[in-house]
Each structure stands twice: as C-alpha cells, then as structure tokens.
Amino acid sequence: MNNQASGHSAPSGAEASGRKSEWPRFLLLAFVGLPVAMTLAIAAYGFIVWFLQILFFGPPS
C-alpha cells in the first residue's frame, strides 16, 4: 500500500528526534508542571474560602 494514499508516512529522522524530545517535556509536565498547578489551584480555593468567611459567612461553628 502506498503510504501517501493511506495518509500515513514512515517516520523520518526529524520526527524520530522529535519523539525523543517528547519524553523530557512529558516528565517536566508530569513531575513539575502539574504539581505546581494543583498546588496553586488548592491555594486559590483556600484563599477564596478564607476570603468568603471574612466577608460573608464567618468562621465555621
């Protein structure tokens, strides 16, 4: 089957080296980016709850 007709092409040297550079990006995202993003999201949620308790709801009783 012709690769051009099927829409698939054999990986070239540029694509193969591009795939190798995906691993460091994935590891950086998985072990640095997402934990930092989740920590910021949890901190933002805590700040919002704290702020709403100060302005409207008061401390839990």
LUMMAR-359734 format. One record per residue: residue in one letter; x, y, z of N, C-alpha, C, O, CB in turn. Coordinates in steps of 0.2 Angstrom, whole numbers. Glycine has a CB too. Example, Ala and Ser with C-alpha at 12.3 -4.5 7.8 and 13.67 -1.06 7.14 Angstrom:
BEGIN
<A <66 -28 39> <62 -22 39> <66 -16 39> <71 -17 42> <57 -22 45>>
<S <64 -11 35> <68 -5 36> <64 0 39> <67 6 40> <70 -3 29>>
END
This chain:
BEGIN
<M <4 -6 0> <0 0 0> <4 6 0> <10 6 3> <-5 0 6>>
<N <2 11 -4> <6 17 -4> <5 21 2> <-1 23 4> <4 21 -10>>
<N <10 24 6> <10 27 12> <6 34 11> <3 36 15> <17 29 15>>
<Q <7 37 5> <4 44 4> <-3 43 3> <-7 47 5> <7 47 -2>>
<A <-5 37 0> <-13 36 -2> <-16 35 5> <-22 37 6> <-14 31 -6>>
<S <-13 31 10> <-16 30 16> <-16 35 21> <-20 35 26> <-13 23 19>>
<G <-12 40 20> <-12 46 24> <-7 45 30> <-6 49 34> <-19 47 28>>
<H <-3 39 30> <2 38 34> <9 39 31> <9 37 25> <1 31 38>>
<S <13 41 35> <20 41 32> <25 38 37> <24 38 43> <22 49 30>>
<A <30 35 34> <35 32 38> <39 38 42> <40 43 39> <41 28 34>>
<P <41 37 48> <44 42 52> <51 44 49> <55 39 48> <45 39 60>>
<S <52 50 49> <58 52 46> <63 54 52> <61 53 58> <57 58 42>>
<G <69 56 50> <74 57 55> <72 63 60> <73 63 66> <80 59 52>>
<A <68 68 57> <66 74 61> <60 72 66> <60 74 71> <64 79 56>>
<E <56 67 63> <50 65 68> <53 61 73> <51 61 79> <45 61 64>>
<A <58 56 72> <61 52 77> <64 56 82> <63 54 88> <65 47 74>>
<S <68 61 80> <71 65 85> <66 69 89> <67 71 95> <76 70 82>>
<G <61 71 86> <55 75 89> <52 71 95> <50 73 100> <50 77 84>>
<R <51 64 93> <48 60 98> <53 59 104> <50 58 110> <47 53 95>>
<K <59 59 103> <64 58 109> <64 64 113> <65 64 119> <71 57 106>>
<S <62 70 110> <62 76 114> <55 77 118> <54 81 122> <63 82 110>>
<E <50 72 116> <44 72 120> <45 70 127> <41 72 131> <39 68 116>>
<W <49 65 128> <50 62 135> <52 68 140> <49 68 145> <55 57 135>>
<P <57 72 139> <59 77 144> <53 82 145> <52 84 151> <65 81 142>>
<R <49 83 140> <43 88 141> <38 85 145> <35 88 149> <41 90 134>>
<F <37 78 143> <32 75 147> <34 74 155> <29 75 159> <31 68 144>>
<L <40 72 156> <42 72 163> <42 78 166> <40 79 172> <49 69 163>>
<L <44 84 163> <44 90 166> <36 92 168> <35 95 173> <47 96 162>>
<L <32 91 163> <25 92 164> <22 88 170> <19 91 174> <21 91 158>>
<A <24 82 170> <21 77 175> <23 78 182> <19 77 187> <22 70 173>>
<F <30 80 182> <33 80 189> <34 87 192> <36 88 197> <39 76 189>>
<V <33 92 187> <34 99 190> <28 103 188> <25 106 192> <40 102 186>>
<G <26 103 182> <20 107 180> <14 106 183> <11 110 186> <20 107 172>>
<L <12 100 183> <5 98 186> <5 99 194> <0 101 196> <3 91 184>>
<P <10 96 197> <10 98 204> <10 105 206> <7 107 211> <16 95 208>>
<V <14 109 203> <14 116 204> <7 119 202> <4 123 206> <19 120 200>>
<A <4 117 197> <-3 120 195> <-8 117 200> <-13 121 202> <-5 117 188>>
<M <-8 111 203> <-13 109 208> <-12 112 214> <-17 114 218> <-12 101 208>>
<T <-5 114 216> <-4 117 222> <-7 124 222> <-10 127 227> <3 118 224>>
<L <-6 128 216> <-9 134 215> <-17 134 215> <-20 139 218> <-6 137 209>>
<A <-20 129 212> <-27 128 212> <-30 127 219> <-35 130 221> <-29 123 208>>
<I <-26 123 223> <-29 122 230> <-28 128 234> <-32 130 239> <-25 116 233>>
<A <-22 132 234> <-21 138 237> <-26 143 235> <-28 147 240> <-14 140 236>>
<A <-28 143 229> <-33 148 227> <-40 147 230> <-43 151 232> <-33 149 219>>
<Y <-41 140 230> <-48 138 233> <-48 140 241> <-53 142 243> <-49 131 232>>
<G <-42 139 244> <-42 140 251> <-42 148 252> <-46 150 257> <-35 138 254>>
<F <-39 152 248> <-40 159 249> <-47 161 248> <-49 166 251> <-35 162 244>>
<I <-50 158 243> <-57 160 241> <-62 159 247> <-66 163 249> <-60 157 235>>
<V <-61 153 250> <-65 151 256> <-63 155 262> <-68 158 265> <-63 143 258>>
<W <-57 157 263> <-55 161 269> <-58 168 268> <-61 171 272> <-47 162 269>>
<F <-57 171 261> <-60 177 260> <-68 178 261> <-70 183 264> <-58 179 253>>
<L <-71 173 259> <-78 172 260> <-80 172 267> <-85 175 269> <-81 167 256>>
<Q <-76 168 271> <-78 168 278> <-77 175 281> <-81 177 286> <-73 163 281>>
<I <-72 178 279> <-71 185 282> <-76 190 280> <-79 193 284> <-64 188 280>>
<L <-79 190 274> <-83 195 272> <-91 193 273> <-95 197 275> <-83 196 264>>
<F <-92 186 272> <-100 185 272> <-101 180 277> <-106 181 281> <-102 182 266>>
<F <-98 174 278> <-101 168 282> <-98 168 289> <-101 164 293> <-99 162 278>>
<G <-92 170 290> <-89 170 297> <-86 163 297> <-87 159 293> <-95 170 302>>
<P <-83 162 303> <-79 155 304> <-84 150 305> <-90 151 307> <-74 156 310>>
<P <-82 144 303> <-87 138 305> <-88 137 312> <-83 138 316> <-84 131 301>>
<S <-94 135 314> <-95 135 321> <-98 128 323> <-99 126 328> <-100 140 323>>
END
